[in-house]
Amino acid sequence: MPDPSLRYRGRFAPSPTGPLHFGSLVAALGSWLMARRANGEWLVRVEDLDPPREVPGAAQRQLRTLQAFGLHGDGPVLHQSARGALYQAALDRLLASGDAFACHCSRAALAESGGIHRRCVPGARRDDPAIRLRVPDGCVIAFDDALHGRVRQDVAAEVGDFVLRRADGPWAYQLAVVVDDAAQGITDVVRGADLLDSTPRQILLQHKLGLPTPRYAHLPLVLDDAGHKLSKSTDALQVDDDAPLPALRRAWKVLGQAEGAVAAATDVGAFLSSAITAFDPSRIPRTPAPLHAAMHNASVANGD
């Protein structure tokens, strides 16, 4: 865990695969409020690790949206695409210690095990092997999430040996996020609950690399009418840079906060000022939030 004497430092790390959507806004606002409530710092990191999935200009558009919503970072924006040397150094350490290994198994070869890798397929060879972390048998990671309480995962049985560098070249999210959280001195990771299951893998990597483990809090997801996590292609997700206040009110509602505390705000500055004063993390729900409910409540609050 972080040294209690260290100043709170949080971050928001979107992937540039499209515009900043409402689900991401909830994560951004929640992490920003957590940092401001603690009189800490809040950094922005662009997770541009997967070029084939990235949309040209999306990173710049996301950063403009954050600015329009008053969510200003406390330092320069970090781009993961420029940090390959750091990831390679970490990978080299893991390979040297025997904690990482080259894997020639194809996805098809792992189909029978549900994609969980425990042993390499005998005789498999490929020109572009992936690099995986060797997860010991019986490896169980447990941690206390600020919102979800005690979380326990048998990483060996539920995840298996996981990828650190993909066969097609890009760095895996799990390695990059661990390296960058440590390099940036992140003490608190506040993000969406879709990443809750990834946290044990990251903690295991932190242990293997001798890096500190931040505190974690996983915010409620926003679900569509079918009960699925919202995607960037969903029209209802789009937030308007020219009219940020309605979306901020919806995000505040998803975070379980008292609507009356920000009802008098007529602009972004007034909203955020009131939100910092009134923000109560104990009100954040553990359960996902249906998009239609958040939109309905915000519309009523705005008099629409």
N, C-alpha and C positions, 0 to 999 in steps of 0.2 A: 504494500500500500504506500501512497505518497507520504513523504515526511510532513507531519501536521504543520510544521513551521513554514512550509512552502506556500507562496501565494497561489490562490486558485487560478488555474489556467485551463480553459475549455476551448473547444473548436467546433467548427461546422465544416463538413467535407463533402460537397456534392460531386456527383459524376456528371460530366458534360455530355449527356446523351439526349438532351432536349432542354426546353425552357424549365426554369424553376417552377415546380407545380405546387399545388396546395399541400400535399403530403410532406414535401420537403420544407415548405414554409413553416409547418407545425414544428418540425425538428429544429429549424433554424431559430424560430422564436423561443422555443423551450430551452435550447442550449444557451442562447443569448441571455435570457432572463435568469437562468441558473448562475451564470457568470456574474451578471450585474448585481444580483442579490448578494453574492459573496464578495462584492467589491473586487472582483478578479478581472482577468483578461480573457478576451474571446478572439480566437484566430480563425481565419478562413483558409482552407486548403482545397485545391482542385484535384480530384482523384482522376486524372487523365491517364490511366494506365492501359486502356483498351482501345487503341486507335480505330479498329473496325466498327466499334459501337458508338464512337463519338460523332456528334453532329457539328459540322463546321460553324464556328461562331457561338456555340452554345455556352462555353465557359464565360465569354465576355458578356453575353446576355444575362446569365445567371448573376454575375457580379453586379451588373447594372440594376437588376431587380432587388438585390439585397440593399443597395444604396437607396433605391426608391422607397424601400420599406423602413429605412432608418437603421438598418442592422449593419453597423460599421465595425469592421475588425480593428484590432489593436496591434497592427503591424502589417508588414507586406504579405501579400497572398503567396502561398507556397504552391508550386505546381509539381506534382509527383513525376511527371514526364521528364523532369530535369534532374532526377535524383537516383538514376540507375546505379551510379557508382556506390552509393550508400547501401542499396539493396544487395549489390553484388558482394560487398564486403561482409555483410551479415550472412549471406548464403555461403560464402567461402568458409566462414567460421563454423557453420553447421556441417558442411561437408567434411571439414578437417576433423571435427570431433566425432564423426560417424552418426550424427543426429539427422543428417540429410543424405539422400541417395538418388542416383539416376534411375528413373523408372521407364521401362520400355513398353509397359502394358497399354493397350488401346482401351477405349471406352467399351467396345464390344466385349473385350476379354473380361471386363469387370461387371458385365450385365447380370450375371448369375448371382453376384454378391450385392446387388443393388447399388453398385458403384463404390462400395466400401472396399478400400485396398488394405489387405493385411499381409499378403505375400505376392511377390511378382510371379507372373505366369512363366513357367520354365521354358527357356529357349526363345522367348520373345526378344526381338531386336528391332529397333527403328533408328533412323538417322537423326531424329530430333526428340530424344527422350525428355520427359518432364523431370523436374526435381521435386521430390516429396520429403516431408518431415517424417522421420521414423517414430511412430507413436508406440510406446511400449505396451505390451499386453497388460490389461487391467488398469490402464491410465485413467484415473478419474479426477476431474477438475471441478472444484466447487468455489463459488464466490457469492458475496452478498450484493445484490442489486438494490439501489436506493428505492426503487418502486416495486420490484417483483420479489424482494426478499431473497432467501437462500435459493440459489440455482446450482444444480449438480448435473454433470454430464459425464458419462463414460465415453471418453473421446475415442478410445480404441474400438469399442463395439459400435458406437453410433456414427462415427465419422471415419475412422481409420486413418491411414497414412495420407495426409492431405498435401495438396500441391503448393509449392512455393514459387516455382517458375513453370509456366505452361510449356507444353511441347511446341507450340507455335511461336514461342518467344517472350510474350508479355509477362511481367511480374504479377504474381497472384496478390490479390487484395490483402490476404492475411499477413503476408510478410511485410508489404509496404506500410500498412497501417501501424504495425507494431514498431517498425523502425522510425517512422515519422512521429508517432506519439512520444516516443522517448527523446528523439532529437529536438522536438519543440517543447519539451518539458511539460507535456499535458498531464495535469493532475486529475482531471475529471472528464470522462467521456459521456456525453449526453446525446443520444441518437434514437432512431426508431426501433421499435421492438422486433422488427424483422431481422435485426442483427444480434438479437439476444443469444441465439444458438451459436453464433460465431465467436462469442466472447471467450468460452473455454479454450478454443484453439489459440486465440491470441494470448491468453494468459500462459498457456503451455509454451508458446514461442518466447514470451518474455522470460520465463524461467530458463529456457535453454540458452538464451542470449545474455542472461544476467542483467536484464533491464527491469526497471520498476513497473509495478502494476498500478494503473490509475484506478480511481473509483469509477463505478459505472451506474448509469441510470438510463433505462430504455423506455422511451415515450410511447404512448398509444398510437397505433396505426390508424389511418383513415381508410375506411372500406367503401367500396361501391355498393350499389343496390343488390348485387349478387353475392356480397360478402367477401369479395376479393380485394386485395391490396390495390389501391389506385395505381394506374399506369400513366405515363406521360402523355399518352395518346387520348386520354379521357378529356373531353371538352370541359367537363365540370371542374377539372383540376386547374385550368389556366388562371393565373393571377394577373391582374392588370396593374402594370407599373404606374399608370396615370391615375389610378383610383385604389390605393393600397389599403385604405381604412376598412372597407368591408371584409377583405380577406384576413386582415389582422384580427378583427372581431371574431371571425369564424375560428381562427386558430386558437385564440384565447378561450373560446368555448370548448374546443376539443381538449384543451389542457385542463379542463374542469374548473376554471377560475370564475369568480363572481362577476357576472356581466355588469352589475351596477357600478363596479369599481372603475370602469372605463366608459360608462355611458355618456358622460359629459364631454368626452374628448371629441374635438372637431377636426383635428389634424393628426398626422403621424407623431409629431413631437409630443403633443399632449397625451396621446394614447400611450406611448412608450414610457413617459414619465409616470403616469398613473399606474401603468402595469408593473413597473419596478417596485413601486411602493406597496401595491396590493398583492403581488405575486406570492402564492402559498404553495410550495411543492407538495405538501401533504394532501392537497386537493386533486392532484393529477391522477386520473383513473388508470387502472391496470388494463382495463378491457378496451378493445378497439372502438373507434367512433364511426358510426355510419355517416357518410357524407351528407345525406339528405337532412339528417337531424341538425348537424352543425349549420348548414345553410339556412334551414328554416328558422332556427333560433337567432342567427345573426340578422336575417331579414326582419324579424320582428323587432330586434333591438334597434335597427337602423330606420324603422318606420316604413319599410318598403311594402 
